[in-house]
């Protein structure tokens, strides 16, 4: 997979992001979905990437800078037909590497708690993320799972 800076004006990117936001909202209780829409991904504190298998868009991911030393994983999504091929892990490793390069010492995320999100839970936990409490304005919510990764420790191999 080739990872590129995301183009939020590319119709292929727009279509995959629209699907991601719609699916997240459909699988989460009202008011508990926190997926970024296109406007959110265009904010200055967001770095957004896309993953390509040839000319096929297969993954998206973003890093939101919360503070000088804290970032948030956002908009992680893999095309349904290409799941279980390692693209999500590649994107997540890219985001972690970018966060470290920017001096971020803690990387956190919010994802849904429902069964639909269990593959995401497994991915994040396999990369060293552990449960944490709400952060950066999130509140306790039974529909959310909060995870964090301490980037001040050496990367796992």
N, CA, C and O atoms as a GROMACS GRO file, in nm:
protein
  628
    1UNK      N    1   0.085  -0.117   0.000
    1UNK     CA    2   0.000   0.000   0.000
    1UNK      C    3   0.090   0.124   0.000
    1UNK      O    4   0.186   0.132   0.076
    2UNK      N    5   0.056   0.218  -0.086
    2UNK     CA    6   0.126   0.346  -0.090
    2UNK      C    7   0.043   0.447  -0.011
    2UNK      O    8  -0.076   0.465  -0.037
    3UNK      N    9   0.107   0.513   0.085
    3UNK     CA   10   0.037   0.614   0.165
    3UNK      C   11   0.073   0.752   0.113
    3UNK      O   12   0.190   0.785   0.097
    4UNK      N   13  -0.030   0.832   0.088
    4UNK     CA   14  -0.013   0.968   0.035
    4UNK      C   15  -0.090   1.066   0.124
    4UNK      O   16  -0.180   1.029   0.198
    5UNK      N   17  -0.050   1.193   0.115
    5UNK     CA   18  -0.129   1.298   0.178
    5UNK      C   19  -0.268   1.293   0.116
    5UNK      O   20  -0.281   1.288  -0.006
    6UNK      N   21  -0.369   1.294   0.199
    6UNK     CA   22  -0.507   1.280   0.151
    6UNK      C   23  -0.557   1.404   0.080
    6UNK      O   24  -0.532   1.516   0.122
    7UNK      N   25  -0.628   1.380  -0.029
    7UNK     CA   26  -0.689   1.488  -0.108
    7UNK      C   27  -0.840   1.484  -0.081
    7UNK      O   28  -0.911   1.399  -0.135
    8UNK      N   29  -0.887   1.575   0.002
    8UNK     CA   30  -1.028   1.575   0.040
    8UNK      C   31  -1.118   1.630  -0.070
    8UNK      O   32  -1.238   1.648  -0.049
    9UNK      N   33  -1.061   1.654  -0.188
    9UNK     CA   34  -1.142   1.697  -0.302
    9UNK      C   35  -1.152   1.587  -0.408
    9UNK      O   36  -1.227   1.601  -0.505
   10UNK      N   37  -1.078   1.478  -0.390
   10UNK     CA   38  -1.080   1.364  -0.483
   10UNK      C   39  -1.213   1.291  -0.463
   10UNK      O   40  -1.245   1.252  -0.351
   11UNK      N   41  -1.291   1.271  -0.570
   11UNK     CA   42  -1.422   1.204  -0.555
   11UNK      C   43  -1.412   1.065  -0.492
   11UNK      O   44  -1.504   1.023  -0.422
   12UNK      N   45  -1.303   0.992  -0.517
   12UNK     CA   46  -1.286   0.859  -0.458
   12UNK      C   47  -1.269   0.870  -0.307
   12UNK      O   48  -1.322   0.788  -0.231
   13UNK      N   49  -1.196   0.970  -0.263
   13UNK     CA   50  -1.175   0.993  -0.121
   13UNK      C   51  -1.307   1.037  -0.056
   13UNK      O   52  -1.343   0.988   0.051
   14UNK      N   53  -1.376   1.127  -0.121
   14UNK     CA   54  -1.505   1.174  -0.069
   14UNK      C   55  -1.602   1.057  -0.053
   14UNK      O   56  -1.670   1.048   0.048
   15UNK      N   57  -1.608   0.969  -0.152
   15UNK     CA   58  -1.700   0.855  -0.146
   15UNK      C   59  -1.666   0.762  -0.030
   15UNK      O   60  -1.755   0.718   0.043
   16UNK      N   61  -1.537   0.732  -0.011
   16UNK     CA   62  -1.499   0.642   0.099
   16UNK      C   63  -1.524   0.708   0.234
   16UNK      O   64  -1.570   0.643   0.328
   17UNK      N   65  -1.494   0.837   0.245
   17UNK     CA   66  -1.519   0.907   0.371
   17UNK      C   67  -1.668   0.918   0.400
   17UNK      O   68  -1.710   0.902   0.515
   18UNK      N   69  -1.748   0.944   0.299
   18UNK     CA   70  -1.894   0.948   0.318
   18UNK      C   71  -1.944   0.814   0.370
   18UNK      O   72  -2.028   0.809   0.460
   19UNK      N   73  -1.892   0.705   0.313
   19UNK     CA   74  -1.931   0.572   0.359
   19UNK      C   75  -1.887   0.551   0.505
   19UNK      O   76  -1.964   0.500   0.586
   20UNK      N   77  -1.765   0.590   0.536
   20UNK     CA   78  -1.712   0.575   0.672
   20UNK      C   79  -1.800   0.648   0.774
   20UNK      O   80  -1.838   0.591   0.876
   21UNK      N   81  -1.831   0.774   0.747
   21UNK     CA   82  -1.912   0.853   0.840
   21UNK      C   83  -2.053   0.793   0.852
   21UNK      O   84  -2.106   0.782   0.962
   22UNK      N   85  -2.113   0.755   0.739
   22UNK     CA   86  -2.248   0.697   0.742
   22UNK      C   87  -2.249   0.565   0.820
   22UNK      O   88  -2.339   0.542   0.900
   23UNK      N   89  -2.149   0.480   0.797
   23UNK     CA   90  -2.143   0.352   0.866
   23UNK      C   91  -2.122   0.372   1.016
   23UNK      O   92  -2.186   0.306   1.098
   24UNK      N   93  -2.032   0.464   1.052
   24UNK     CA   94  -2.006   0.489   1.195
   24UNK      C   95  -2.132   0.539   1.264
   24UNK      O   96  -2.164   0.497   1.375
   25UNK      N   97  -2.203   0.629   1.197
   25UNK     CA   98  -2.324   0.684   1.258
   25UNK      C   99  -2.436   0.579   1.265
   25UNK      O  100  -2.515   0.579   1.359
   26UNK      N  101  -2.442   0.491   1.165
   26UNK     CA  102  -2.545   0.386   1.165
   26UNK      C  103  -2.519   0.281   1.272
   26UNK      O  104  -2.612   0.216   1.320
   27UNK      N  105  -2.391   0.264   1.310
   27UNK     CA  106  -2.354   0.160   1.406
   27UNK      C  107  -2.333   0.214   1.547
   27UNK      O  108  -2.284   0.143   1.634
   28UNK      N  109  -2.371   0.338   1.570
   28UNK     CA  110  -2.349   0.402   1.698
   28UNK      C  111  -2.478   0.473   1.741
   28UNK      O  112  -2.555   0.520   1.658
   29UNK      N  113  -2.498   0.480   1.869
   29UNK     CA  114  -2.616   0.549   1.922
   29UNK      C  115  -2.611   0.697   1.884
   29UNK      O  116  -2.503   0.755   1.875
   30UNK      N  117  -2.727   0.758   1.861
   30UNK     CA  118  -2.730   0.901   1.828
   30UNK      C  119  -2.651   0.984   1.930
   30UNK      O  120  -2.664   0.964   2.051
   31UNK      N  121  -2.570   1.075   1.880
   31UNK     CA  122  -2.490   1.161   1.966
   31UNK      C  123  -2.359   1.101   2.010
   31UNK      O  124  -2.279   1.169   2.075
   32UNK      N  125  -2.333   0.975   1.976
   32UNK     CA  126  -2.210   0.909   2.019
   32UNK      C  127  -2.111   0.885   1.906
   32UNK      O  128  -2.003   0.832   1.930
   33UNK      N  129  -2.145   0.922   1.783
   33UNK     CA  130  -2.053   0.904   1.670
   33UNK      C  131  -1.965   1.029   1.658
   33UNK      O  132  -2.015   1.141   1.657
   34UNK      N  133  -1.835   1.007   1.650
   34UNK     CA  134  -1.740   1.118   1.646
   34UNK      C  135  -1.652   1.117   1.521
   34UNK      O  136  -1.545   1.178   1.519
   35UNK      N  137  -1.696   1.048   1.417
   35UNK     CA  138  -1.619   1.043   1.292
   35UNK      C  139  -1.618   1.182   1.229
   35UNK      O  140  -1.720   1.251   1.226
   36UNK      N  141  -1.502   1.223   1.178
   36UNK     CA  142  -1.490   1.354   1.114
   36UNK      C  143  -1.548   1.351   0.974
   36UNK      O  144  -1.528   1.255   0.899
   37UNK      N  145  -1.620   1.456   0.939
   37UNK     CA  146  -1.665   1.473   0.801
   37UNK      C  147  -1.556   1.546   0.723
   37UNK      O  148  -1.449   1.576   0.777
   38UNK      N  149  -1.583   1.576   0.596
   38UNK     CA  150  -1.482   1.643   0.512
   38UNK      C  151  -1.437   1.776   0.570
   38UNK      O  152  -1.317   1.807   0.570
   39UNK      N  153  -1.530   1.855   0.620
   39UNK     CA  154  -1.492   1.984   0.678
   39UNK      C  155  -1.398   1.964   0.796
   39UNK      O  156  -1.302   2.038   0.813
   40UNK      N  157  -1.427   1.865   0.878
   40UNK     CA  158  -1.342   1.836   0.993
   40UNK      C  159  -1.202   1.794   0.952
   40UNK      O  160  -1.104   1.832   1.017
   41UNK      N  161  -1.192   1.717   0.845
   41UNK     CA  162  -1.061   1.672   0.797
   41UNK      C  163  -0.980   1.785   0.734
   41UNK      O  164  -0.859   1.773   0.719
   42UNK      N  165  -1.045   1.892   0.698
   42UNK     CA  166  -0.975   2.006   0.637
   42UNK      C  167  -0.925   2.107   0.740
   42UNK      O  168  -0.863   2.207   0.704
   43UNK      N  169  -0.952   2.082   0.867
   43UNK     CA  170  -0.909   2.173   0.973
   43UNK      C  171  -0.757   2.176   0.984
   43UNK      O  172  -0.691   2.076   0.954
   44UNK      N  173  -0.700   2.288   1.024
   44UNK     CA  174  -0.553   2.301   1.027
   44UNK      C  175  -0.482   2.206   1.123
   44UNK      O  176  -0.365   2.175   1.103
   45UNK      N  177  -0.550   2.160   1.227
   45UNK     CA  178  -0.486   2.070   1.323
   45UNK      C  179  -0.492   1.923   1.279
   45UNK      O  180  -0.452   1.835   1.355
   46UNK      N  181  -0.541   1.898   1.160
   46UNK     CA  182  -0.556   1.761   1.108
   46UNK      C  183  -0.455   1.734   0.997
   46UNK      O  184  -0.441   1.813   0.903
   47UNK      N  185  -0.385   1.622   1.009
   47UNK     CA  186  -0.304   1.568   0.900
   47UNK      C  187  -0.378   1.443   0.852
   47UNK      O  188  -0.412   1.357   0.932
   48UNK      N  189  -0.404   1.434   0.723
   48UNK     CA  190  -0.489   1.329   0.668
   48UNK      C  191  -0.414   1.255   0.558
   48UNK      O  192  -0.350   1.316   0.473
   49UNK      N  193  -0.424   1.121   0.562
   49UNK     CA  194  -0.357   1.038   0.462
   49UNK      C  195  -0.455   0.938   0.401
   49UNK      O  196  -0.555   0.900   0.461
   50UNK      N  197  -0.421   0.897   0.280
   50UNK     CA  198  -0.496   0.791   0.211
   50UNK      C  199  -0.399   0.680   0.174
   50UNK      O  200  -0.280   0.705   0.150
   51UNK      N  201  -0.450   0.558   0.169
   51UNK     CA  202  -0.371   0.442   0.131
   51UNK      C  203  -0.422   0.384   0.001
   51UNK      O  204  -0.543   0.366  -0.016
   52UNK      N  205  -0.331   0.356  -0.090
   52UNK     CA  206  -0.367   0.311  -0.224
   52UNK      C  207  -0.301   0.178  -0.257
   52UNK      O  208  -0.182   0.158  -0.232
   53UNK      N  209  -0.380   0.089  -0.312
   53UNK     CA  210  -0.331  -0.037  -0.368
   53UNK      C  211  -0.344  -0.020  -0.519
   53UNK      O  212  -0.450  -0.044  -0.576
   54UNK      N  213  -0.235   0.020  -0.583
   54UNK     CA  214  -0.244   0.060  -0.723
   54UNK      C  215  -0.328   0.187  -0.732
   54UNK      O  216  -0.296   0.287  -0.668
   55UNK      N  217  -0.434   0.183  -0.810
   55UNK     CA  218  -0.523   0.300  -0.824
   55UNK      C  219  -0.649   0.288  -0.738
   55UNK      O  220  -0.741   0.368  -0.750
   56UNK      N  221  -0.651   0.185  -0.652
   56UNK     CA  222  -0.767   0.165  -0.565
   56UNK      C  223  -0.742   0.224  -0.427
   56UNK      O  224  -0.645   0.188  -0.361
   57UNK      N  225  -0.828   0.313  -0.385
   57UNK     CA  226  -0.823   0.369  -0.251
   57UNK      C  227  -0.868   0.262  -0.153
   57UNK      O  228  -0.981   0.214  -0.162
   58UNK      N  229  -0.781   0.225  -0.059
   58UNK     CA  230  -0.814   0.116   0.032
   58UNK      C  231  -0.821   0.157   0.178
   58UNK      O  232  -0.875   0.083   0.260
   59UNK      N  233  -0.766   0.275   0.213
   59UNK     CA  234  -0.763   0.312   0.354
   59UNK      C  235  -0.750   0.462   0.372
   59UNK      O  236  -0.698   0.533   0.286
   60UNK      N  237  -0.798   0.509   0.485
   60UNK     CA  238  -0.780   0.648   0.525
   60UNK      C  239  -0.738   0.650   0.671
   60UNK      O  240  -0.764   0.556   0.746
   61UNK      N  241  -0.674   0.758   0.710
   61UNK     CA  242  -0.637   0.778   0.850
   61UNK      C  243  -0.593   0.922   0.869
   61UNK      O  244  -0.546   0.987   0.776
   62UNK      N  245  -0.608   0.970   0.992
   62UNK     CA  246  -0.572   1.108   1.020
   62UNK      C  247  -0.513   1.118   1.160
   62UNK      O  248  -0.536   1.034   1.247
   63UNK      N  249  -0.438   1.225   1.178
   63UNK     CA  250  -0.379   1.260   1.307
   63UNK      C  251  -0.426   1.400   1.342
   63UNK      O  252  -0.403   1.495   1.267
   64UNK      N  253  -0.491   1.412   1.456
   64UNK     CA  254  -0.535   1.543   1.504
   64UNK      C  255  -0.440   1.585   1.616
   64UNK      O  256  -0.421   1.511   1.712
   65UNK      N  257  -0.381   1.703   1.604
   65UNK     CA  258  -0.295   1.754   1.708
   65UNK      C  259  -0.382   1.819   1.815
   65UNK      O  260  -0.452   1.917   1.788
   66UNK      N  261  -0.378   1.763   1.936
   66UNK     CA  262  -0.456   1.816   2.048
   66UNK      C  263  -0.375   1.917   2.128
   66UNK      O  264  -0.428   2.016   2.177
   67UNK      N  265  -0.245   1.890   2.141
   67UNK     CA  266  -0.152   1.978   2.210
   67UNK      C  267  -0.012   1.945   2.157
   67UNK      O  268   0.002   1.860   2.070
   68UNK      N  269   0.089   2.010   2.209
   68UNK     CA  270   0.225   1.986   2.161
   68UNK      C  271   0.269   1.841   2.181
   68UNK      O  272   0.352   1.791   2.106
   69UNK      N  273   0.212   1.774   2.282
   69UNK     CA  274   0.257   1.636   2.309
   69UNK      C  275   0.145   1.532   2.310
   69UNK      O  276   0.166   1.419   2.352
   70UNK      N  277   0.025   1.571   2.262
   70UNK     CA  278  -0.088   1.476   2.261
   70UNK      C  279  -0.159   1.484   2.126
   70UNK      O  280  -0.196   1.592   2.080
   71UNK      N  281  -0.176   1.368   2.064
   71UNK     CA  282  -0.247   1.360   1.937
   71UNK      C  283  -0.359   1.258   1.944
   71UNK      O  284  -0.366   1.176   2.036
   72UNK      N  285  -0.447   1.265   1.844
   72UNK     CA  286  -0.560   1.173   1.838
   72UNK      C  287  -0.566   1.109   1.699
   72UNK      O  288  -0.556   1.177   1.597
   73UNK      N  289  -0.583   0.978   1.697
   73UNK     CA  290  -0.606   0.904   1.573
   73UNK      C  291  -0.751   0.930   1.532
   73UNK      O  292  -0.842   0.912   1.612
   74UNK      N  293  -0.772   0.971   1.408
   74UNK     CA  294  -0.906   0.999   1.356
   74UNK      C  295  -0.921   0.932   1.219
   74UNK      O  296  -0.823   0.902   1.151
   75UNK      N  297  -1.045   0.912   1.180
   75UNK     CA  298  -1.083   0.871   1.044
   75UNK      C  299  -1.011   0.748   0.993
   75UNK      O  300  -0.982   0.737   0.874
   76UNK      N  301  -0.983   0.654   1.084
   76UNK     CA  302  -0.925   0.526   1.040
   76UNK      C  303  -1.037   0.445   0.974
   76UNK      O  304  -1.140   0.417   1.036
   77UNK      N  305  -1.015   0.409   0.850
   77UNK     CA  306  -1.115   0.329   0.779
   77UNK      C  307  -1.046   0.251   0.668
   77UNK      O  308  -0.956   0.302   0.601
   78UNK      N  309  -1.087   0.127   0.652
   78UNK     CA  310  -1.037   0.041   0.544
   78UNK      C  311  -1.155  -0.003   0.459
   78UNK      O  312  -1.260  -0.042   0.511
   79UNK      N  313  -1.137   0.003   0.330
   79UNK     CA  314  -1.239  -0.042   0.235
   79UNK      C  315  -1.282  -0.184   0.272
   79UNK      O  316  -1.198  -0.272   0.290
   80UNK      N  317  -1.412  -0.206   0.283
   80UNK     CA  318  -1.466  -0.334   0.328
   80UNK      C  319  -1.409  -0.453   0.250
   80UNK      O  320  -1.375  -0.555   0.309
   81UNK      N  321  -1.399  -0.440   0.120
   81UNK     CA  322  -1.355  -0.553   0.036
   81UNK      C  323  -1.205  -0.581   0.047
   81UNK      O  324  -1.157  -0.681  -0.008
   82UNK      N  325  -1.132  -0.495   0.116
   82UNK     CA  326  -0.987  -0.518   0.128
   82UNK      C  327  -0.944  -0.540   0.273
   82UNK      O  328  -0.824  -0.536   0.303
   83UNK      N  329  -1.038  -0.561   0.361
   83UNK     CA  330  -1.004  -0.582   0.502
   83UNK      C  331  -0.933  -0.716   0.520
   83UNK      O  332  -0.945  -0.808   0.440
   84UNK      N  333  -0.857  -0.721   0.629
   84UNK     CA  334  -0.779  -0.840   0.668
   84UNK      C  335  -0.660  -0.862   0.575
   84UNK      O  336  -0.608  -0.973   0.564
   85UNK      N  337  -0.617  -0.756   0.508
   85UNK     CA  338  -0.497  -0.764   0.423
   85UNK      C  339  -0.383  -0.679   0.478
   85UNK      O  340  -0.279  -0.665   0.413
   86UNK      N  341  -0.401  -0.622   0.596
   86UNK     CA  342  -0.294  -0.546   0.661
   86UNK      C  343  -0.293  -0.397   0.634
   86UNK      O  344  -0.206  -0.326   0.684
   87UNK      N  345  -0.388  -0.349   0.556
   87UNK     CA  346  -0.388  -0.207   0.521
   87UNK      C  347  -0.416  -0.118   0.643
   87UNK      O  348  -0.354  -0.012   0.658
   88UNK      N  349  -0.507  -0.160   0.730
   88UNK     CA  350  -0.536  -0.082   0.850
   88UNK      C  351  -0.413  -0.071   0.940
   88UNK      O  352  -0.383   0.036   0.993
   89UNK      N  353  -0.343  -0.181   0.957
   89UNK     CA  354  -0.221  -0.180   1.038
   89UNK      C  355  -0.114  -0.091   0.978
   89UNK      O  356  -0.044  -0.020   1.050
   90UNK      N  357  -0.101  -0.094   0.846
   90UNK     CA  358  -0.003  -0.007   0.780
   90UNK      C  359  -0.037   0.139   0.804
   90UNK      O  360   0.051   0.220   0.833
   91UNK      N  361  -0.164   0.174   0.791
   91UNK     CA  362  -0.204   0.312   0.812
   91UNK      C  363  -0.180   0.353   0.957
   91UNK      O  364  -0.131   0.463   0.983
   92UNK      N  365  -0.215   0.267   1.051
   92UNK     CA  366  -0.196   0.299   1.191
   92UNK      C  367  -0.047   0.317   1.222
   92UNK      O  368  -0.011   0.411   1.294
   93UNK      N  369   0.038   0.231   1.170
   93UNK     CA  370   0.182   0.247   1.192
   93UNK      C  371   0.232   0.379   1.133
   93UNK      O  372   0.320   0.443   1.190
   94UNK      N  373   0.178   0.418   1.018
   94UNK     CA  374   0.214   0.546   0.958
   94UNK      C  375   0.176   0.662   1.051
   94UNK      O  376   0.256   0.753   1.072
   95UNK      N  377   0.057   0.658   1.106
   95UNK     CA  378   0.011   0.764   1.196
   95UNK      C  379   0.100   0.769   1.321
   95UNK      O  380   0.138   0.877   1.366
   96UNK      N  381   0.133   0.654   1.377
   96UNK     CA  382   0.219   0.650   1.495
   96UNK      C  383   0.357   0.708   1.462
   96UNK      O  384   0.411   0.786   1.540
   97UNK      N  385   0.412   0.670   1.348
   97UNK     CA  386   0.543   0.723   1.306
   97UNK      C  387   0.538   0.874   1.289
   97UNK      O  388   0.629   0.945   1.332
   98UNK      N  389   0.433   0.923   1.225
   98UNK     CA  390   0.417   1.068   1.205
   98UNK      C  391   0.403   1.139   1.339
   98UNK      O  392   0.460   1.246   1.359
   99UNK      N  393   0.326   1.081   1.430
   99UNK     CA  394   0.309   1.142   1.563
   99UNK      C  395   0.443   1.152   1.634
   99UNK      O  396   0.476   1.256   1.690
  100UNK      N  397   0.521   1.044   1.633
  100UNK     CA  398   0.654   1.046   1.696
  100UNK      C  399   0.742   1.154   1.633
  100UNK      O  400   0.810   1.228   1.704
  101UNK      N  401   0.740   1.164   1.501
  101UNK     CA  402   0.821   1.263   1.430
  101UNK      C  403   0.782   1.405   1.467
  101UNK      O  404   0.865   1.496   1.459
  102UNK      N  405   0.659   1.425   1.507
  102UNK     CA  406   0.609   1.558   1.545
  102UNK      C  407   0.629   1.587   1.694
  102UNK      O  408   0.589   1.692   1.743
  103UNK      N  409   0.691   1.494   1.765
  103UNK     CA  410   0.717   1.513   1.907
  103UNK      C  411   0.600   1.481   1.997
  103UNK      O  412   0.601   1.514   2.115
  104UNK      N  413   0.499   1.417   1.942
  104UNK     CA  414   0.383   1.378   2.022
  104UNK      C  415   0.423   1.260   2.110
  104UNK      O  416   0.483   1.164   2.063
  105UNK      N  417   0.390   1.270   2.238
  105UNK     CA  418   0.430   1.168   2.334
  105UNK      C  419   0.315   1.076   2.376
  105UNK      O  420   0.337   0.970   2.435
  106UNK      N  421   0.192   1.118   2.344
  106UNK     CA  422   0.075   1.037   2.376
  106UNK      C  423  -0.022   1.045   2.258
  106UNK      O  424  -0.054   1.153   2.210
  107UNK      N  425  -0.066   0.929   2.214
  107UNK     CA  426  -0.160   0.919   2.102
  107UNK      C  427  -0.284   0.848   2.153
  107UNK      O  428  -0.276   0.736   2.203
  108UNK      N  429  -0.400   0.912   2.139
  108UNK     CA  430  -0.524   0.856   2.191
  108UNK      C  431  -0.627   0.844   2.081
  108UNK      O  432  -0.609   0.896   1.971
  109UNK      N  433  -0.735   0.775   2.111
  109UNK     CA  434  -0.844   0.763   2.014
  109UNK      C  435  -0.972   0.726   2.084
  109UNK      O  436  -0.973   0.676   2.196
  110UNK      N  437  -1.080   0.754   2.015
  110UNK     CA  438  -1.214   0.713   2.057
  110UNK      C  439  -1.271   0.629   1.944
  110UNK      O  440  -1.260   0.665   1.827
  111UNK      N  441  -1.330   0.518   1.980
  111UNK     CA  442  -1.400   0.434   1.883
  111UNK      C  443  -1.527   0.382   1.949
  111UNK      O  444  -1.545   0.393   2.070
  112UNK      N  445  -1.613   0.326   1.869
  112UNK     CA  446  -1.737   0.273   1.923
  112UNK      C  447  -1.714   0.150   2.009
  112UNK      O  448  -1.613   0.080   1.993
  113UNK      N  449  -1.806   0.124   2.098
  113UNK     CA  450  -1.795   0.008   2.187
  113UNK      C  451  -1.876  -0.112   2.137
  113UNK      O  452  -1.865  -0.221   2.193
  114UNK      N  453  -1.955  -0.093   2.033
  114UNK     CA  454  -2.044  -0.198   1.986
  114UNK      C  455  -1.968  -0.307   1.909
  114UNK      O  456  -1.852  -0.287   1.871
  115UNK      N  457  -2.032  -0.421   1.887
  115UNK     CA  458  -1.969  -0.534   1.818
  115UNK      C  459  -1.912  -0.496   1.682
  115UNK      O  460  -1.808  -0.549   1.642
  116UNK      N  461  -1.976  -0.408   1.611
  116UNK     CA  462  -1.929  -0.364   1.479
  116UNK      C  463  -1.784  -0.316   1.486
  116UNK      O  464  -1.710  -0.330   1.389
  117UNK      N  465  -1.743  -0.260   1.600
  117UNK     CA  466  -1.611  -0.200   1.614
  117UNK      C  467  -1.507  -0.297   1.671
  117UNK      O  468  -1.392  -0.257   1.690
  118UNK      N  469  -1.544  -0.422   1.699
  118UNK     CA  470  -1.448  -0.516   1.759
  118UNK      C  471  -1.322  -0.537   1.674
  118UNK      O  472  -1.214  -0.548   1.732
  119UNK      N  473  -1.331  -0.544   1.541
  119UNK     CA  474  -1.206  -0.555   1.465
  119UNK      C  475  -1.113  -0.434   1.486
  119UNK      O  476  -0.991  -0.450   1.490
  120UNK      N  477  -1.170  -0.315   1.501
  120UNK     CA  478  -1.088  -0.196   1.529
  120UNK      C  479  -1.023  -0.210   1.666
  120UNK      O  480  -0.905  -0.178   1.682
  121UNK      N  481  -1.098  -0.255   1.766
  121UNK     CA  482  -1.042  -0.274   1.900
  121UNK      C  483  -0.921  -0.366   1.893
  121UNK      O  484  -0.816  -0.336   1.951
  122UNK      N  485  -0.935  -0.476   1.822
  122UNK     CA  486  -0.826  -0.574   1.811
  122UNK      C  487  -0.704  -0.511   1.742
  122UNK      O  488  -0.591  -0.534   1.784
  123UNK      N  489  -0.727  -0.434   1.638
  123UNK     CA  490  -0.617  -0.368   1.567
  123UNK      C  491  -0.541  -0.275   1.661
  123UNK      O  492  -0.418  -0.283   1.671
  124UNK      N  493  -0.613  -0.188   1.730
  124UNK     CA  494  -0.547  -0.091   1.818
  124UNK      C  495  -0.475  -0.161   1.932
  124UNK      O  496  -0.362  -0.124   1.966
  125UNK      N  497  -0.537  -0.259   1.992
  125UNK     CA  498  -0.473  -0.330   2.103
  125UNK      C  499  -0.350  -0.407   2.056
  125UNK      O  500  -0.252  -0.416   2.129
  126UNK      N  501  -0.353  -0.462   1.936
  126UNK     CA  502  -0.237  -0.531   1.882
  126UNK      C  503  -0.119  -0.437   1.860
  126UNK      O  504  -0.004  -0.480   1.854
  127UNK      N  505  -0.148  -0.308   1.848
  127UNK     CA  506  -0.042  -0.208   1.830
  127UNK      C  507  -0.007  -0.136   1.959
  127UNK      O  508   0.061  -0.034   1.958
  128UNK      N  509  -0.053  -0.190   2.072
  128UNK     CA  510  -0.010  -0.139   2.201
  128UNK      C  511  -0.102  -0.038   2.268
  128UNK      O  512  -0.070   0.010   2.377
  129UNK      N  513  -0.214  -0.005   2.207
  129UNK     CA  514  -0.308   0.088   2.270
  129UNK      C  515  -0.376   0.019   2.388
  129UNK      O  516  -0.410  -0.100   2.382
  130UNK      N  517  -0.395   0.095   2.494
  130UNK     CA  518  -0.461   0.043   2.614
  130UNK      C  519  -0.578   0.134   2.651
  130UNK      O  520  -0.582   0.251   2.610
  131UNK      N  521  -0.672   0.081   2.727
  131UNK     CA  522  -0.789   0.158   2.768
  131UNK      C  523  -0.747   0.279   2.851
  131UNK      O  524  -0.652   0.274   2.928
  132UNK      N  525  -0.823   0.385   2.833
  132UNK     CA  526  -0.802   0.508   2.911
  132UNK      C  527  -0.937   0.575   2.930
  132UNK      O  528  -1.038   0.527   2.879
  133UNK      N  529  -0.938   0.684   3.000
  133UNK     CA  530  -1.060   0.760   3.018
  133UNK      C  531  -1.078   0.859   2.905
  133UNK      O  532  -0.991   0.872   2.818
  134UNK      N  533  -1.189   0.929   2.906
  134UNK     CA  534  -1.214   1.030   2.803
  134UNK      C  535  -1.105   1.138   2.806
  134UNK      O  536  -1.043   1.162   2.909
  135UNK      N  537  -1.084   1.200   2.694
  135UNK     CA  538  -0.980   1.303   2.680
  135UNK      C  539  -1.034   1.413   2.589
  135UNK      O  540  -1.131   1.392   2.516
  136UNK      N  541  -0.973   1.527   2.593
  136UNK     CA  542  -0.999   1.639   2.503
  136UNK      C  543  -1.148   1.667   2.478
  136UNK      O  544  -1.192   1.679   2.364
  137UNK      N  545  -1.223   1.677   2.585
  137UNK     CA  546  -1.363   1.714   2.571
  137UNK      C  547  -1.461   1.599   2.555
  137UNK      O  548  -1.582   1.620   2.563
  138UNK      N  549  -1.411   1.478   2.532
  138UNK     CA  550  -1.501   1.363   2.531
  138UNK      C  551  -1.553   1.341   2.673
  138UNK      O  552  -1.491   1.386   2.770
  139UNK      N  553  -1.666   1.275   2.685
  139UNK     CA  554  -1.721   1.240   2.816
  139UNK      C  555  -1.744   1.090   2.822
  139UNK      O  556  -1.754   1.023   2.719
  140UNK      N  557  -1.754   1.038   2.943
  140UNK     CA  558  -1.785   0.896   2.959
  140UNK      C  559  -1.912   0.865   2.880
  140UNK      O  560  -2.010   0.939   2.886
  141UNK      N  561  -1.907   0.756   2.806
  141UNK     CA  562  -2.019   0.718   2.721
  141UNK      C  563  -2.013   0.567   2.703
  141UNK      O  564  -1.911   0.517   2.656
  142UNK      N  565  -2.117   0.493   2.737
  142UNK     CA  566  -2.112   0.347   2.720
  142UNK      C  567  -2.099   0.306   2.573
  142UNK      O  568  -2.068   0.190   2.544
  143UNK      N  569  -2.122   0.398   2.482
  143UNK     CA  570  -2.109   0.369   2.340
  143UNK      C  571  -1.970   0.396   2.285
  143UNK      O  572  -1.943   0.374   2.167
  144UNK      N  573  -1.880   0.444   2.370
  144UNK     CA  574  -1.744   0.477   2.329
  144UNK      C  575  -1.642   0.394   2.404
  144UNK      O  576  -1.662   0.357   2.520
  145UNK      N  577  -1.532   0.367   2.336
  145UNK     CA  578  -1.414   0.306   2.396
  145UNK      C  579  -1.300   0.402   2.372
  145UNK      O  580  -1.276   0.445   2.258
  146UNK      N  581  -1.228   0.438   2.478
  146UNK     CA  582  -1.116   0.530   2.469
  146UNK      C  583  -0.987   0.450   2.489
  146UNK      O  584  -0.976   0.371   2.583
  147UNK      N  585  -0.891   0.472   2.401
  147UNK     CA  586  -0.763   0.401   2.406
  147UNK      C  587  -0.650   0.502   2.392
  147UNK      O  588  -0.668   0.609   2.335
  148UNK      N  589  -0.533   0.466   2.445
  148UNK     CA  590  -0.417   0.553   2.435
  148UNK      C  591  -0.290   0.471   2.420
  148UNK      O  592  -0.285   0.354   2.456
  149UNK      N  593  -0.188   0.535   2.365
  149UNK     CA  594  -0.057   0.474   2.344
  149UNK      C  595   0.048   0.573   2.390
  149UNK      O  596   0.050   0.687   2.345
  150UNK      N  597   0.136   0.529   2.479
  150UNK     CA  598   0.245   0.612   2.529
  150UNK      C  599   0.359   0.605   2.427
  150UNK      O  600   0.424   0.501   2.413
  151UNK      N  601   0.384   0.714   2.358
  151UNK     CA  602   0.487   0.717   2.254
  151UNK      C  603   0.625   0.749   2.311
  151UNK      O  604   0.724   0.751   2.238
  152UNK      N  605   0.633   0.774   2.443
  152UNK     CA  606   0.763   0.803   2.502
  152UNK      C  607   0.843   0.676   2.524
  152UNK      O  608   0.963   0.682   2.552
  153UNK      N  609   0.778   0.560   2.513
  153UNK     CA  610   0.850   0.432   2.525
  153UNK      C  611   0.888   0.390   2.384
  153UNK      O  612   0.821   0.426   2.288
  154UNK      N  613   0.996   0.312   2.370
  154UNK     CA  614   1.039   0.268   2.237
  154UNK      C  615   0.928   0.193   2.163
  154UNK      O  616   0.844   0.127   2.224
  155UNK      N  617   0.930   0.205   2.031
  155UNK     CA  618   0.830   0.138   1.946
  155UNK      C  619   0.839  -0.012   1.963
  155UNK      O  620   0.947  -0.068   1.978
  156UNK      N  621   0.723  -0.078   1.959
  156UNK     CA  622   0.716  -0.225   1.965
  156UNK      C  623   0.752  -0.282   1.830
  156UNK      O  624   0.720  -0.222   1.727
  157UNK      N  625   0.816  -0.392   1.828
  157UNK     CA  626   0.853  -0.458   1.702
  157UNK      C  627   0.757  -0.568   1.668
  157UNK      O  628   0.773  -0.634   1.566
   0.00000   0.00000   0.00000
